[in-house]
Amino acid sequence: MSTHLLTERGIIMRLSKFLQTRTLTELEAIKTELNLTEDEARIFEYLRKGKSNIQIADLCCCSLATVGNRIKDINTKMERINIEG
């Protein structure tokens, strides 16, 4: 498995775990602060629900690469405003 895939999998697992441990009120505040696009917000919600990237791709009718890119974008925004995910 390539290092890129391992890194992406790690980001997904870390974000998903982080989101699942927050209250709905905290998550709404985080989403507002991150200023997520519509696509990012949907993926953010699916991650919160513990969906895998394959499940998210199916639910969003997009490719795994697109899901991976959106998750990386969410992670970057979280890092920018110092939210530990």
PLY file of the C-alpha trace (Angstrom):
ply
format ascii 1.0
element vertex 85
property float x
property float y
property float z
element edge 84
property int vertex1
property int vertex2
end_header
0.00 0.00 0.00
1.35 3.42 -0.89
2.28 6.02 1.71
-0.32 8.36 0.19
-3.13 5.86 0.87
-1.89 5.23 4.40
-1.83 8.96 5.09
-5.31 9.42 3.63
-6.67 6.50 5.64
-5.12 7.97 8.79
-6.74 11.35 8.16
-10.13 9.72 7.60
-9.88 7.62 10.75
-8.68 10.54 12.87
-11.37 12.92 11.61
-14.12 10.35 11.96
-13.12 9.53 15.54
-12.85 13.23 16.42
-16.27 14.05 14.96
-17.97 11.11 16.62
-16.84 12.29 20.06
-18.34 15.78 19.76
-21.84 16.93 20.65
-24.17 18.18 17.94
-23.80 21.71 19.31
-20.01 21.48 19.11
-20.20 20.08 15.58
-22.47 22.89 14.39
-20.03 25.45 15.80
-17.10 23.70 14.12
-18.93 23.53 10.77
-19.71 27.24 10.97
-16.14 28.13 11.88
-14.72 25.99 9.07
-16.93 27.67 6.45
-17.41 24.35 4.64
-18.63 24.09 1.07
-21.86 22.16 0.50
-19.91 19.04 -0.53
-17.56 19.31 2.44
-20.51 19.74 4.84
-22.18 16.56 3.53
-18.95 14.59 3.87
-18.39 16.09 7.33
-21.82 14.74 8.38
-21.15 11.29 6.92
-17.80 11.12 8.72
-19.58 12.08 11.93
-21.91 9.14 11.39
-18.92 6.81 10.97
-19.34 6.17 7.23
-16.35 4.86 5.28
-14.97 6.69 2.28
-16.52 4.04 0.00
-19.93 4.54 1.62
-19.55 8.31 1.35
-18.64 8.08 -2.34
-21.76 5.98 -2.95
-24.00 8.32 -0.95
-22.60 11.43 -2.66
-22.50 9.83 -6.13
-18.86 10.78 -6.59
-15.50 9.07 -6.89
-13.33 7.89 -4.03
-10.72 10.41 -5.18
-13.23 13.25 -4.78
-14.14 12.07 -1.28
-10.46 11.86 -0.38
-9.83 15.37 -1.68
-12.78 16.82 0.25
-11.65 15.09 3.44
-8.15 16.51 2.98
-9.72 19.95 2.43
-11.72 19.63 5.66
-8.59 18.50 7.51
-6.61 21.46 6.13
-9.30 23.90 7.26
-9.33 22.31 10.72
-5.54 22.58 10.97
-5.67 26.23 9.86
-7.92 27.20 12.73
-6.23 24.87 15.21
-8.98 22.31 15.67
-7.37 19.04 16.68
-8.89 16.24 14.63
0 1
1 2
2 3
3 4
4 5
5 6
6 7
7 8
8 9
9 10
10 11
11 12
12 13
13 14
14 15
15 16
16 17
17 18
18 19
19 20
20 21
21 22
22 23
23 24
24 25
25 26
26 27
27 28
28 29
29 30
30 31
31 32
32 33
33 34
34 35
35 36
36 37
37 38
38 39
39 40
40 41
41 42
42 43
43 44
44 45
45 46
46 47
47 48
48 49
49 50
50 51
51 52
52 53
53 54
54 55
55 56
56 57
57 58
58 59
59 60
60 61
61 62
62 63
63 64
64 65
65 66
66 67
67 68
68 69
69 70
70 71
71 72
72 73
73 74
74 75
75 76
76 77
77 78
78 79
79 80
80 81
81 82
82 83
83 84
